[in-house]
């Protein structure tokens, strides 16, 4: 049994590195879209309390895992998570083990969502999936010992874009296909958005303006273009609709936003766009640029930074 498990893990690791190599050969020379931090839920073989729960009927991808705190009784406040991966890669096992462990120890349930990636469906499918997963959690709260009245969204990179849209555009018709039962959707109390892409049209200029190495000689579509289904210039309406900053209103939830000063994936200015929009409407926002950090990684997983994240959860 142990031998079989080791072989399986080796195969998974080999597949991951092969995928990363293919990405490097076929994409512009931006950093790997999967943040390279500490151990993840997958690395730690951290078992969910409820695994591969189906929340939709449109795709086999529409599944989520539910992790409940140990040694405490529910109903538990909830953090719903969207993983990174440039809208093309990744899965619900990618959350930082250290951050999830701290969230659980604070007494929160942690729900990790798989959403349709760009190879399967284009924008706005991923956001619609997150809406649908959130509706599922609130409508099945009693079954899973959850308290939907105390709800937070949390995402990294592409996932941060998704949860920001879900937290801000909850009443926008663009994402109605993800609202099978809108009466079951509850606006979150807060959103944790780590190194989010906000305005796709500005990513290239931000990255090159920072002196990051970029090579577009192969003319391959960027991850954002694959997500939208065409070039940015040909999909300006989608670029606009995928920008969470345009949905900020007086009733927006509070935000916790962080990015690295050396982010060569989306540029350091992306977070500032969303922060500025939130401040314009006097929405509570906690913003921090981590000096020397890139697009995710260990600087976001220090004990001090994890405490900042969990302190944001009331």
C-alpha positions as CSV (number, residue, x, y, z in Angstrom):
1,X,0.0,0.0,0.0
2,X,2.8,2.5,1.0
3,X,4.8,1.5,-2.2
4,X,1.7,2.2,-4.3
5,X,1.1,5.5,-2.6
6,X,4.7,6.6,-3.2
7,X,4.6,5.6,-6.9
8,X,1.3,7.6,-7.2
9,X,2.8,10.7,-5.6
10,X,5.9,10.4,-7.8
11,X,3.7,10.2,-10.9
12,X,1.7,13.2,-9.8
13,X,4.9,15.2,-9.2
14,X,6.3,14.2,-12.6
15,X,3.1,15.3,-14.3
16,X,3.2,18.7,-12.4
17,X,6.8,19.4,-13.5
18,X,6.0,18.2,-17.1
19,X,3.0,20.7,-17.2
20,X,5.3,23.5,-15.9
21,X,7.8,22.7,-18.6
22,X,5.2,22.8,-21.3
23,X,3.9,26.1,-20.0
24,X,7.4,27.6,-20.1
25,X,7.9,26.5,-23.7
26,X,4.5,27.7,-25.0
27,X,3.7,30.8,-23.0
28,X,5.3,34.3,-22.7
29,X,8.1,34.4,-20.2
30,X,6.1,35.4,-17.2
31,X,6.6,33.4,-14.0
32,X,4.9,30.1,-13.4
33,X,1.2,30.9,-12.7
34,X,1.2,28.4,-9.8
35,X,2.7,30.2,-6.8
36,X,5.7,28.3,-5.4
37,X,5.2,28.4,-1.6
38,X,5.2,25.9,1.2
39,X,3.4,22.6,1.5
40,X,-0.2,22.5,0.2
41,X,-3.2,20.4,1.2
42,X,-2.1,17.9,-1.4
43,X,1.5,17.8,-0.1
44,X,0.3,17.1,3.4
45,X,-2.4,14.6,2.4
46,X,-4.8,16.7,4.5
47,X,-8.1,14.8,4.4
48,X,-11.3,16.8,4.0
49,X,-14.3,16.1,6.2
50,X,-16.4,15.9,3.0
51,X,-14.6,15.2,-0.3
52,X,-15.5,15.8,-3.9
53,X,-19.0,17.1,-3.2
54,X,-20.8,18.0,-6.4
55,X,-22.2,21.5,-6.5
56,X,-23.3,21.6,-10.1
57,X,-24.5,19.5,-13.0
58,X,-22.8,21.2,-16.0
59,X,-19.3,19.6,-15.6
60,X,-17.6,16.9,-13.6
61,X,-15.2,19.6,-12.6
62,X,-17.8,21.2,-10.3
63,X,-16.8,19.7,-7.1
64,X,-15.7,21.0,-3.7
65,X,-14.0,19.8,-0.5
66,X,-15.2,20.8,3.0
67,X,-12.7,20.9,5.9
68,X,-14.2,21.3,9.4
69,X,-12.4,22.3,12.6
70,X,-11.5,19.6,15.0
71,X,-12.5,19.4,18.7
72,X,-15.2,22.2,18.3
73,X,-18.9,22.1,17.6
74,X,-20.6,23.8,14.7
75,X,-22.2,25.5,13.0
76,X,-18.9,27.0,11.8
77,X,-18.3,30.3,10.0
78,X,-17.1,29.6,6.5
79,X,-14.2,30.5,4.2
80,X,-14.7,29.6,0.5
81,X,-11.5,29.3,-1.5
82,X,-10.7,29.6,-5.2
83,X,-7.2,28.3,-6.3
84,X,-4.5,30.0,-8.4
85,X,-3.2,28.8,-11.8
86,X,-3.8,31.4,-14.4
87,X,-7.4,30.3,-15.1
88,X,-5.8,27.3,-16.9
89,X,-4.1,25.2,-14.3
90,X,-4.6,24.1,-10.7
91,X,-7.1,22.4,-8.4
92,X,-8.7,22.6,-5.0
93,X,-5.8,20.9,-3.3
94,X,-3.5,23.8,-3.9
95,X,-4.3,26.0,-0.9
96,X,-1.4,26.6,1.5
97,X,-1.5,24.0,4.3
98,X,-0.2,26.6,6.8
99,X,-2.9,29.1,6.0
100,X,-5.7,26.5,5.9
101,X,-4.5,25.1,9.2
102,X,-4.6,28.5,10.8
103,X,-8.1,29.1,9.5
104,X,-9.4,25.8,10.9
105,X,-7.7,26.5,14.3
106,X,-9.6,29.8,14.4
107,X,-12.8,27.8,14.2
108,X,-13.7,28.4,10.6
109,X,-14.7,25.7,8.1
110,X,-12.7,25.8,4.9
111,X,-14.3,25.0,1.5
112,X,-12.1,24.6,-1.5
113,X,-13.7,24.8,-4.9
114,X,-12.7,23.3,-8.2
115,X,-14.0,25.5,-11.1
116,X,-14.0,25.1,-14.9
117,X,-10.6,26.1,-16.3
118,X,-10.0,27.9,-19.6
119,X,-9.3,24.6,-21.4
120,X,-12.9,23.5,-20.7
121,X,-14.9,26.8,-20.6
122,X,-14.2,30.5,-21.2
123,X,-15.0,33.5,-19.0
124,X,-17.3,33.9,-17.2
125,X,-17.7,30.2,-16.4
126,X,-15.2,30.1,-13.6
127,X,-16.9,33.0,-11.8
128,X,-20.3,31.4,-12.4
129,X,-19.0,28.2,-10.9
130,X,-17.9,30.0,-7.8
131,X,-21.3,31.6,-7.4
132,X,-22.9,28.2,-7.8
133,X,-20.6,26.7,-5.2
134,X,-21.4,29.5,-2.8
135,X,-25.1,29.0,-3.3
136,X,-24.7,25.3,-2.7
137,X,-22.8,25.9,0.6
138,X,-25.5,28.3,1.9
139,X,-28.4,26.1,0.9
140,X,-26.8,23.0,2.4
141,X,-25.4,24.7,5.5
142,X,-27.3,22.6,8.0
143,X,-26.1,19.4,6.4
144,X,-22.5,20.3,6.8
145,X,-22.6,22.2,10.1
146,X,-22.0,25.6,8.6
147,X,-23.1,29.1,9.4
148,X,-23.6,30.9,6.1
149,X,-24.3,34.2,7.9
150,X,-20.6,34.4,8.6
151,X,-19.1,33.9,5.2
152,X,-15.7,34.9,3.7
153,X,-14.2,34.4,0.2
154,X,-10.5,33.8,-0.2
155,X,-8.5,33.4,-3.5
156,X,-5.0,33.6,-4.8
157,X,-3.9,35.0,-8.2
158,X,-6.6,33.9,-10.7
159,X,-8.7,32.7,-7.8
160,X,-8.4,36.2,-6.2
161,X,-9.9,37.7,-9.4
162,X,-12.7,35.2,-9.2
163,X,-13.5,35.7,-5.5
164,X,-13.3,39.5,-5.9
165,X,-15.9,39.3,-8.7
166,X,-18.1,37.0,-6.7
167,X,-17.9,39.4,-3.7
168,X,-18.6,42.5,-5.7
169,X,-20.8,41.5,-8.7
170,X,-23.3,39.5,-6.8
171,X,-26.2,41.4,-8.4
172,X,-24.8,41.8,-11.9
173,X,-26.5,39.9,-14.8
174,X,-23.1,39.0,-16.3
175,X,-22.9,36.1,-13.9
176,X,-26.5,35.1,-13.7
177,X,-25.8,31.6,-15.2
178,X,-24.1,30.8,-12.0
179,X,-27.1,31.7,-9.9
180,X,-29.5,28.8,-10.1
181,X,-31.1,29.9,-6.9
182,X,-30.1,33.5,-6.2
183,X,-32.1,33.6,-3.0
184,X,-29.5,31.2,-1.6
185,X,-26.6,33.5,-2.3
186,X,-25.3,35.4,0.7
187,X,-22.9,38.3,0.3
188,X,-19.7,37.6,2.1
189,X,-18.6,39.7,5.1
190,X,-15.1,40.0,3.6
191,X,-12.9,38.9,0.7
192,X,-9.2,37.9,1.0
193,X,-7.5,38.6,-2.4
194,X,-3.9,37.7,-2.7
195,X,-1.9,39.1,-5.7
196,X,-5.1,39.4,-7.9
197,X,-5.1,40.2,-11.6
198,X,-7.6,43.1,-11.8
199,X,-7.4,44.9,-15.2
200,X,-6.2,42.4,-17.8
201,X,-5.5,45.2,-20.3
202,X,-2.8,46.7,-18.0
203,X,-0.9,43.5,-17.1
204,X,1.5,43.6,-20.0
205,X,2.5,47.2,-19.4
206,X,2.8,46.8,-15.7
207,X,5.1,43.7,-16.1
208,X,7.3,45.3,-18.7
209,X,7.4,48.6,-16.8
210,X,8.9,46.8,-13.8
211,X,11.7,45.5,-16.0
212,X,10.5,41.9,-15.9
213,X,11.6,39.7,-18.8
214,X,8.9,39.2,-21.3
215,X,9.1,37.5,-24.7
216,X,6.2,37.4,-27.1
217,X,8.1,36.3,-30.2
218,X,6.2,33.0,-30.2
219,X,2.9,34.9,-30.5
220,X,1.2,32.5,-28.1
221,X,-2.0,33.8,-26.4
222,X,-1.5,34.8,-22.8
223,X,-3.3,33.0,-20.0
224,X,-5.8,35.9,-19.8
225,X,-6.5,35.6,-23.6
226,X,-7.1,31.9,-23.3
227,X,-9.5,32.6,-20.5
228,X,-11.4,35.2,-22.5
229,X,-11.3,33.2,-25.7
230,X,-9.4,35.6,-27.9
231,X,-7.1,38.5,-27.9
232,X,-7.6,41.4,-25.5
233,X,-8.2,43.8,-28.3
234,X,-10.9,41.6,-29.7
235,X,-12.6,41.0,-26.4
236,X,-12.6,44.5,-24.8
237,X,-16.1,44.0,-23.3
238,X,-14.9,40.8,-21.6
239,X,-11.8,42.5,-20.4
240,X,-14.0,45.2,-18.8
241,X,-16.4,42.6,-17.4
242,X,-13.6,40.6,-15.8
243,X,-12.3,43.7,-13.9
244,X,-13.7,43.5,-10.3
245,X,-13.0,47.2,-9.7
246,X,-15.8,48.2,-11.9
247,X,-18.4,46.5,-9.6
248,X,-17.5,48.3,-6.4
249,X,-20.5,50.0,-4.8
250,X,-21.5,51.3,-1.4
251,X,-22.6,47.8,-0.3
252,X,-19.4,46.0,-1.1
253,X,-17.8,43.7,1.5
254,X,-14.5,44.6,3.2
255,X,-11.3,43.5,1.6
256,X,-7.9,42.2,2.5
257,X,-5.5,42.5,-0.4
258,X,-1.8,41.7,-0.7
259,X,0.8,41.5,-3.5
260,X,4.6,41.3,-3.8
261,X,6.8,44.2,-4.8
262,X,8.5,42.0,-7.4
263,X,5.4,40.4,-9.0
264,X,6.3,39.6,-12.6
265,X,3.1,37.8,-13.3
266,X,0.5,40.5,-13.1
267,X,2.6,43.5,-12.0
268,X,2.5,45.3,-8.7
269,X,0.0,47.9,-9.8
270,X,-2.9,45.5,-10.2
271,X,-3.9,45.4,-6.5
272,X,-3.7,49.2,-6.4
273,X,-6.5,49.5,-9.0
274,X,-8.9,47.5,-6.8
275,X,-7.7,49.2,-3.6
276,X,-8.4,52.7,-5.2
277,X,-11.9,51.7,-6.3
278,X,-12.7,50.4,-2.8
279,X,-11.4,53.5,-1.1
280,X,-13.5,55.7,-3.4
281,X,-16.6,54.2,-1.9
282,X,-15.2,54.1,1.6
283,X,-15.2,50.3,1.8
284,X,-12.9,49.0,4.5
285,X,-9.8,47.6,2.9
286,X,-6.5,46.3,4.4
287,X,-3.7,46.5,1.8
288,X,-0.1,45.4,2.1
289,X,2.7,45.1,-0.5
290,X,5.2,42.6,0.7
291,X,8.7,43.9,-0.1
292,X,10.9,41.5,-2.1
293,X,8.0,39.0,-2.7
294,X,7.0,37.8,-6.1
295,X,3.7,36.3,-7.3
296,X,2.9,34.3,-4.1
297,X,5.3,32.0,-2.3
298,X,6.7,31.7,1.2
299,X,6.7,35.5,2.1
300,X,2.9,35.2,2.2
301,X,3.0,32.2,4.4
302,X,5.0,33.5,7.3
303,X,3.4,33.3,10.8
304,X,3.1,37.0,10.9
305,X,1.3,37.3,7.6
306,X,-0.9,34.3,8.3
307,X,-1.9,36.1,11.5
308,X,-2.9,39.2,9.5
309,X,-5.1,37.0,7.3
310,X,-6.8,35.3,10.2
311,X,-7.2,38.6,12.1
312,X,-9.2,39.8,9.1
313,X,-11.7,37.0,9.8
314,X,-13.9,38.4,12.5
